[in-house]
């Protein structure tokens, strides 16, 4: 069974991020991220959510290794969690794209 650190490592490779890049995106130090990867420390929930967002996955996957089926509720949660970083124009583009594909 994979650990949290192994899942983070695999996603780092898949996304082609360095640990430094991921640490910056998540808002932690490189040494803190290294501790998560080496399973020496568990991230706080907010950090876990930021890791999931940066790695384009879910907290559920990071913690359990189970990939949920993609559905509207999951997409809604991902967008809602990230919406504070979107500009008003980006929000409108997102709404238009969702409405077209409904």
Secondary structure, DSSP 4 states (H G I P E B T S, - for coil): ---HHHHHHHHHHHHT--HHHHHHHHTS-HHHHHHHHTTSSPPPHHHHHHHHHHTTS-HHHHHH-PPPPP-HHHHHHHHHHHGGGS-HHHHHHHHHHHHHT-
